[in-house]
């Protein structure tokens, strides 16, 4: 099993740096990593730049056994820092840009980081100070060294540290020992997850883990050099790093990075100009587009609502709406990957009916990340597709009636373990070495997987039935007045916390703006009425054992992870 992926790649490609070297030979003059700000590297230039960074690090004493953090927004320089670190044998520690200074400090300490790559915009994330292990901080904007005074980074840098100058002053060359020598089982990355259950864990991924996953994903969807990937998710997350960057570079394609939040207003001109063939997103992005623009257009009149209830006419209307959606995304999308969380059923039904080239993938950081998926040509509604070639999945302890059980997996993409945490590592592996995903699901006779929910989220009903909050939330979130929701057990009752679209109700009360007290009173009354009606509607569409018993208005948006999953543990503490 560990060597299954090797039949797809040249024998000499034993690690990630060798993958880049191989691609530089095959696709030298083609564009590799680019940015909307005009920064662009061909494969040959990318190869040279990563070698420069590797020499700079090596000349500063960084090598095998050292951990190097990358804290920066997406850009070609993120990738150059990543591969430069790997070429000299060190291990990357990608850090999500939205982590707070205290979280950053904690990661740097726990991983005993020696060098930090950081963008100018994020230098403030080091305000908590640097651990004693950090000896060098490098600005990814221009690869200059930043001064460290008493554990604090000073800006602007007082030390001249241009990458080219450092390389000129050292006699080290990439032909020397210590470059490109990482073994497949050597650590490539330690990724600290921002999970829904609380404390971050350092997931240890080897060169083989990541490279095999990048290669094996080609058995789900074939990437070609002409593909143009528009990146909108953080590279510090395995989903974007492996499927977005490594897969792109393995196959000679081109990736472009944006420099702002991916709002519809910002993306529109970028999409029109770049015309991507491929994008990776989380469900929230497509759900927002559907609920804000598509759904209102398909339900604005009684005749339209009636036509949407019948399969043939619903498909015709969906196809017309999908054509406009395709135009919004630049008109050339052939693979629109959605992963990281479940996609709302009503949104997926629209995409499937309309023929939008969407694809669902399933996996976790611990699995590098992909375990299963389908491409646009073989979509199966409400599933995550088939197990990826080179991975083995089974359903552990399936229920004799429902056939539901925990999804466990093995393969060359499964993590080495959690960094400095042998106890938690033991907990997530079965006795025969399968990784326990914590997800509950079903596998049908065709090998197609259906996810029911997280085992930690599951609620045991009064009669011993399994209640999956995610299924109830999907019904809640399909309502036009709901932004997002979270279902949990609260004071012995099945309860939903709901973040409503208050702006809709506020608009209806504009005439009361002058009278603040009355305005607030009426707004609260409307919210209470909306929640009451919502509970009735939802309970008509869920199973008997999943009927809600209480509703709570969530005033502020829920706090979320990098893949826009709600951090449930924060709200379960309130229960």
C-alpha positions in Angstrom: 0.0 0.0 0.0 2.7 2.5 0.9 4.2 2.2 -2.6 1.0 2.2 -4.7 1.4 5.8 -5.7 4.9 5.3 -7.1 3.7 3.7 -10.3 2.4 7.1 -11.3 5.7 9.0 -11.0 9.3 8.9 -12.1 11.4 6.7 -9.8 13.8 9.5 -8.9 11.0 11.7 -7.5 11.3 10.5 -3.9 10.5 13.8 -2.2 8.8 17.1 -2.8 11.9 19.1 -3.8 12.6 16.5 -6.5 9.1 16.9 -7.7 9.8 20.7 -8.3 13.1 19.8 -10.0 11.3 17.3 -12.2 8.6 19.8 -13.2 11.2 22.5 -13.9 12.7 20.2 -16.5 9.4 19.3 -18.1 7.7 22.7 -18.0 10.6 25.2 -17.8 9.1 28.1 -19.6 5.5 27.7 -18.5 4.0 29.9 -15.8 3.9 28.2 -12.3 3.0 30.5 -9.4 1.6 33.9 -10.1 -0.3 36.7 -8.3 -2.9 39.3 -9.3 -0.3 41.9 -8.3 1.8 40.9 -11.3 4.4 38.7 -9.6 5.0 35.6 -11.7 7.5 32.8 -11.9 8.0 30.3 -14.7 8.9 26.7 -13.6 12.5 27.4 -14.3 12.5 30.6 -12.2 10.6 28.9 -9.4 13.2 26.2 -9.3 16.0 28.8 -9.1 14.3 30.9 -6.5 13.6 27.9 -4.2 17.3 27.0 -4.5 18.3 30.5 -3.5 16.2 30.3 -0.3 17.6 26.9 0.5 21.2 28.2 0.3 20.3 31.2 2.4 18.8 28.9 5.1 21.7 26.5 4.9 24.2 29.3 5.2 22.4 30.3 8.5 22.7 26.8 9.8 19.2 25.6 9.0 18.9 21.9 7.9 17.5 18.5 8.8 15.9 18.4 12.2 15.0 22.1 12.2 11.5 23.5 12.0 10.8 26.6 9.9 7.5 28.5 10.2 5.6 30.2 7.4 3.2 32.9 8.4 2.1 34.8 5.3 -0.8 35.4 3.0 -1.0 33.4 -0.2 1.6 34.4 -2.8 4.2 32.9 -5.0 6.7 33.7 -2.2 4.8 31.4 0.2 5.5 28.5 -2.2 9.2 29.6 -2.6 9.6 29.7 1.2 8.0 26.3 1.5 10.1 24.5 -1.1 13.3 26.3 -0.1 12.8 25.0 3.4 12.3 21.4 2.1 15.3 21.5 -0.2 17.7 22.1 2.7 16.1 19.2 4.6 14.2 21.2 7.2 10.5 20.9 8.1 7.9 23.5 7.3 5.4 24.7 10.0 2.6 26.5 8.0 0.6 28.9 10.3 -2.8 30.2 9.3 -2.8 34.0 8.8 -5.9 34.5 11.0 -4.3 32.9 14.1 -4.0 35.3 17.0 -0.6 36.4 18.4 -1.0 34.1 21.4 -1.7 31.1 19.1 1.3 32.0 16.9 3.6 32.2 19.9 2.2 28.9 21.3 3.0 27.1 17.9 6.4 28.6 17.6 7.2 27.4 21.2 5.7 23.9 20.8 7.5 23.3 17.4 10.7 24.8 18.7 10.9 26.8 15.4 14.3 28.1 14.4 13.4 30.4 11.5 10.2 32.3 10.7 9.1 33.4 7.2 6.5 36.2 7.7 4.9 38.8 5.4 5.1 42.5 6.3 1.3 42.7 6.9 1.5 39.9 9.5 4.5 41.0 11.5 2.1 42.2 14.3 1.2 38.5 14.8 4.6 38.3 16.6 3.6 40.9 19.2 3.7 38.2 21.9 7.4 37.9 21.4 9.6 35.1 20.0 10.7 32.0 21.8 14.5 31.6 22.4 14.6 29.0 19.6 13.9 31.5 16.9 17.2 32.8 15.4 16.1 34.3 12.1 13.0 36.1 10.8 12.6 36.6 7.0 10.1 38.9 5.3 8.5 37.0 2.5 7.7 40.2 0.6 11.4 40.8 -0.3 13.3 38.0 1.5 15.0 40.6 3.8 16.1 39.6 7.3 14.2 41.4 10.0 16.0 42.4 13.2 15.2 40.6 16.5 15.8 42.7 19.6 15.1 40.9 22.9 12.7 38.5 21.3 10.8 41.2 19.4 10.9 41.8 15.7 11.6 45.3 14.7 10.4 46.8 11.4 11.7 48.0 9.0 14.7 45.7 9.0 18.0 47.2 10.0 20.0 44.2 8.7 20.7 44.0 5.0 19.5 40.5 4.1 18.6 40.4 0.5 18.4 36.8 -0.7 20.8 37.4 -3.5 23.4 39.1 -1.3 23.3 36.3 1.2 23.8 33.8 -1.6 26.7 35.7 -3.1 28.5 35.9 0.3 28.3 32.1 1.0 30.3 29.4 -0.8 27.5 26.9 -0.2 25.9 25.5 -3.4 22.9 23.3 -3.9 25.2 20.6 -5.2 26.7 20.3 -1.7 25.6 17.6 0.7 22.3 18.3 2.6 20.2 19.5 -0.3 17.4 17.4 -2.0 18.2 14.5 0.3 15.0 14.1 2.3 13.8 10.6 2.6 10.1 9.8 1.9 9.5 9.2 5.6 11.2 12.4 6.7 8.8 15.1 8.0 7.8 17.7 5.4 5.3 19.6 7.5 3.9 20.0 10.9 0.4 21.5 10.5 -1.4 22.9 13.5 -5.1 22.5 13.0 -7.7 25.1 13.9 -10.3 22.6 14.7 -13.9 22.6 15.8 -13.1 20.8 19.0 -10.7 23.2 20.6 -7.0 22.7 21.2 -4.7 22.7 18.1 -2.7 19.6 17.4 0.5 19.4 15.3 -0.2 17.0 12.5 3.1 15.4 11.2 3.0 14.9 7.4 5.9 13.3 5.6 7.2 13.8 2.0 5.5 10.5 1.1 2.2 11.5 2.7 2.0 14.7 0.7 3.5 13.6 -2.5 1.4 10.4 -2.7 -1.8 12.4 -2.0 -0.9 14.9 -4.8 -0.2 12.0 -7.2 -3.2 9.9 -6.3 -5.6 12.8 -6.6 -4.9 12.5 -10.3 -6.9 9.2 -10.3 -10.0 11.3 -9.4 -9.4 14.2 -11.8 -6.7 14.7 -14.4 -4.9 18.0 -14.3 -3.2 19.2 -17.5 -0.5 21.9 -18.0 -3.1 24.2 -19.6 -5.1 24.4 -16.4 -5.3 27.7 -14.6 -6.0 27.5 -10.8 -7.4 30.5 -8.9 -6.5 30.1 -5.2 -8.9 31.6 -2.7 -8.2 29.4 0.4 -5.1 29.7 2.7 -2.0 27.7 1.7 -1.4 27.0 5.4 -4.3 24.6 5.2 -3.6 21.1 3.7 -6.6 21.3 1.4 -5.2 24.2 -0.6 -1.5 23.3 -0.1 -1.8 19.8 -1.4 -4.7 19.9 -3.9 -4.2 23.5 -4.9 -0.4 24.0 -5.0 1.3 20.5 -5.1 -1.1 19.1 -7.6 -0.7 22.2 -9.8 3.1 22.1 -9.7 3.2 18.3 -10.2 1.3 18.6 -13.5 2.8 21.8 -15.0 -0.3 23.9 -14.5 -0.5 27.5 -13.3 -1.8 28.9 -10.0 -2.7 32.5 -9.3 -3.1 34.1 -5.9 -5.4 36.9 -4.9 -4.4 39.6 -2.4 -7.8 40.4 -0.7 -10.7 38.5 0.8 -12.6 36.6 -1.9 -15.8 38.7 -1.9 -18.0 38.6 -5.0 -17.2 42.3 -5.8 -13.5 41.7 -5.6 -13.5 38.4 -7.5 -15.7 39.5 -10.4 -13.0 41.4 -12.4 -10.3 38.9 -11.4 -12.4 36.0 -12.7 -13.2 37.9 -15.9 -9.5 38.6 -16.6 -7.9 35.3 -15.4 -10.6 32.9 -16.6 -9.7 30.0 -14.3 -10.3 26.4 -15.3 -10.1 25.2 -11.7 -11.0 26.5 -8.2 -11.0 25.0 -4.8 -13.5 26.3 -2.3 -15.4 25.5 0.9 -19.2 25.1 0.8 -19.8 28.5 2.4 -18.6 30.3 -0.7 -21.0 28.6 -3.1 -23.8 28.6 -0.5 -23.6 32.4 -0.1 -23.6 32.9 -3.9 -26.6 30.6 -4.3 -28.7 32.1 -1.5 -27.8 35.8 -2.3 -28.3 35.7 -6.1 -29.5 32.4 -7.6 -32.3 31.3 -5.2 -34.0 34.8 -5.1 -34.0 34.8 -8.9 -35.5 31.3 -9.1 -38.3 32.1 -6.5 -39.2 35.7 -7.2 -42.7 34.8 -8.6 -45.4 32.3 -7.9 -45.1 30.7 -11.4 -41.4 30.3 -11.0 -41.8 28.7 -7.6 -44.3 26.3 -9.0 -42.0 25.3 -11.9 -39.1 24.7 -9.5 -41.2 22.0 -7.8 -41.2 19.8 -10.9 -38.1 17.9 -12.0 -38.0 18.6 -15.8 -38.8 22.4 -15.5 -36.5 22.7 -12.4 -33.6 21.3 -14.4 -34.3 23.7 -17.3 -34.4 26.7 -15.0 -31.3 25.5 -13.1 -29.4 25.1 -16.4 -30.2 28.7 -17.3 -29.0 29.9 -13.9 -25.9 27.8 -14.1 -24.9 29.5 -17.4 -24.9 32.8 -15.6 -22.9 31.3 -12.7 -20.4 30.0 -15.2 -20.1 33.5 -16.7 -19.4 34.9 -13.3 -16.5 32.5 -12.8 -15.0 33.5 -16.1 -16.7 31.0 -18.4 -13.9 28.4 -18.4 -14.4 26.4 -15.2 -14.1 22.7 -15.7 -13.4 21.7 -12.1 -14.9 23.5 -9.1 -13.7 21.6 -6.0 -15.7 21.8 -2.8 -14.4 20.3 0.4 -13.7 21.0 4.1 -17.3 20.7 5.2 -20.7 19.3 4.0 -22.4 21.1 1.1 -26.0 22.1 1.7 -28.3 19.6 -0.1 -30.4 22.3 -1.8 -27.3 24.0 -3.2 -25.9 20.7 -4.4 -29.2 19.8 -6.0 -29.1 23.1 -8.0 -25.5 22.5 -9.1 -26.3 18.9 -10.2 -29.5 19.8 -12.0 -27.9 22.7 -13.8 -24.8 20.8 -14.9 -22.3 23.0 -13.0 -18.8 21.3 -13.0 -18.6 20.9 -9.3 -16.7 18.1 -7.5 -16.8 17.0 -3.9 -13.7 15.8 -2.0 -13.5 14.3 1.5 -10.5 14.1 3.8 -8.8 15.6 6.9 -5.5 17.3 7.6 -4.3 14.0 9.1 -4.8 12.3 5.7 -2.8 14.9 3.7 -5.9 15.6 3.1 -7.8 13.6 0.4 -9.4 10.2 1.1 -12.3 10.1 -1.4 -14.0 12.2 -4.0 -15.7 12.5 -7.4 -15.2 14.7 -10.4 -17.8 16.6 -12.3 -18.4 13.7 -14.7 -19.5 11.2 -12.0 -21.2 13.3 -9.3 -23.5 11.3 -6.9 -25.9 13.5 -5.0 -25.1 14.0 -1.3 -22.1 11.7 -1.4 -18.3 12.3 -1.2 -17.7 9.9 -4.1 -15.5 6.8 -4.1 -12.3 6.0 -2.2 -9.3 7.4 -3.9 -6.9 4.9 -5.5 -4.1 4.0 -3.1 -6.3 4.4 0.0 -8.3 1.8 1.8 -11.4 2.7 3.8 -13.7 0.6 5.9 -16.7 1.3 8.1 -15.8 0.3 11.7 -18.5 -1.3 13.9 -21.4 -0.6 11.5 -24.9 -0.5 13.0 -26.6 -3.7 12.0 -29.7 -1.8 10.8 -28.5 1.5 9.4 -25.0 0.2 8.4 -23.5 3.5 9.8 -20.2 3.4 11.5 -16.9 5.3 11.9 -14.9 5.8 8.8 -11.3 4.5 9.2 -8.6 4.6 6.6 -5.1 3.5 5.8 -2.7 4.4 3.0 0.5 6.2 2.1 -1.2 9.6 2.8 -1.9 8.9 6.5 0.0 11.1 8.9 2.9 9.9 11.0 1.2 11.2 14.2 0.7 14.3 16.3 3.9 16.2 17.1 5.1 15.5 20.7 1.8 13.8 21.6 2.1 10.0 21.6 -1.0 9.5 23.7 -3.3 11.3 21.2 -1.5 9.6 18.3 -2.4 6.2 19.9 -6.0 7.2 20.4 -6.6 7.9 16.7 -5.3 4.6 15.3 -7.0 1.3 15.6 -5.2 -1.8 16.8 -4.5 -2.9 13.2 -3.2 0.6 12.2 -6.2 2.3 10.5 -6.6 6.0 11.1 -9.9 6.9 12.9 -11.4 9.9 11.1 -14.1 10.6 13.7 -16.7 10.8 10.9 -19.7 8.5 10.8 -20.8 7.3 7.4 -22.0 4.6 5.1 -20.4 2.9 2.1 -22.8 1.4 -0.5 -22.2 -1.6 -2.7 -20.7 0.5 -5.4 -18.1 1.9 -3.0 -19.7 5.3 -2.7 -19.3 7.0 0.7 -22.0 9.1 2.4 -21.0 11.1 5.5 -23.6 11.3 8.2 -21.7 13.6 10.6 -18.9 13.8 13.2 -19.1 11.2 15.9 -18.2 13.9 18.5 -21.2 16.0 17.3 -23.7 13.2 17.3 -26.5 13.5 19.9 -28.0 10.4 21.5 -31.8 10.7 21.5 -34.0 9.7 24.4 -34.8 6.4 22.8 -31.2 5.7 21.9 -31.5 7.0 18.3 -28.6 8.8 16.6 -29.3 12.5 15.9 -26.9 14.2 13.5 -26.9 18.0 14.0 -25.4 18.6 10.6 -28.6 17.2 8.9 -30.9 19.5 10.9 -28.5 22.5 10.2 -28.8 21.8 6.5 -32.6 22.3 6.7 -32.3 25.4 8.8 -29.7 27.0 6.6 -31.8 26.5 3.5 -34.3 29.1 4.9 -33.9 32.6 3.2 -33.8 34.3 6.7 -30.9 32.1 8.0 -27.2 33.0 7.7 -26.0 29.9 9.7 -27.0 27.7 12.5 -25.7 25.2 15.1 -27.7 22.4 16.7 -26.8 21.0 20.1 -28.3 19.6 23.3 -29.1 22.4 25.7 -30.7 21.9 29.1 -31.9 18.5 28.0 -33.5 19.9 24.8 -32.6 19.6 21.2 -31.8 23.3 20.5 -30.7 25.4 17.5 -28.7 28.5 17.8 -29.5 30.6 14.7 -27.8 33.6 13.2 -30.6 35.4 11.3 -30.3 37.8 8.4 -31.3 40.7 10.7 -30.8 43.2 7.8 -34.0 41.9 6.2 -36.1 42.6 9.2 -34.3 45.9 9.8 -35.3 47.1 6.4 -38.9 46.4 7.2 -38.7 48.6 10.3 -37.0 51.7 8.7 -40.0 53.8 9.5 -39.3 53.3 13.2 -35.7 54.4 13.1 -36.5 57.7 14.8 -37.9 55.9 17.9 -35.0 53.8 19.1 -36.9 52.0 21.9 -39.8 51.0 19.7 -37.5 50.0 16.9 -35.5 47.7 19.2 -38.7 46.2 20.7 -40.2 45.5 17.2 -36.9 44.1 15.9 -36.8 41.6 18.8 -40.4 40.7 18.3 -39.8 40.0 14.6 -36.7 37.9 15.4 -38.7 35.9 18.0 -41.5 35.4 15.4 -39.1 34.3 12.8 -37.5 31.7 15.1 -40.9 30.3 16.1 -42.0 30.0 12.4 -38.6 28.5 11.5 -38.9 25.8 14.2 -42.3 24.8 12.8 -41.0 24.6 9.3 -37.9 22.7 10.2 -39.8 20.1 12.3 -42.0 19.4 9.2 -38.9 18.3 7.2 -36.8 16.3 9.7 -37.1 12.9 11.2 -39.3 12.4 14.2 -36.3 12.0 16.5 -34.7 15.1 15.1 -37.4 17.6 15.8 -36.2 20.8 17.5 -37.5 21.7 21.0 -36.0 25.2 21.4 -34.4 28.1 19.5 -31.8 30.6 20.5 -31.0 33.8 18.6 -27.2 34.0 17.8 -26.6 37.7 17.6 -23.0 37.7 16.3 -21.7 35.4 13.5 -20.3 32.1 14.8 -16.5 31.8 15.1 -15.1 29.5 12.4 -12.1 27.5 11.4 -10.0 28.1 8.2 -12.4 25.9 6.2 -15.4 27.9 7.6 -16.6 25.2 10.0 -18.2 26.6 13.2 -16.0 26.1 16.3 -18.6 24.0 18.1 -16.7 23.7 21.3 -17.0 27.4 22.0 -20.8 27.2 22.0 -21.1 23.8 23.7 -19.3 25.4 26.7 -22.3 27.7 26.9 -24.8 24.8 26.9 
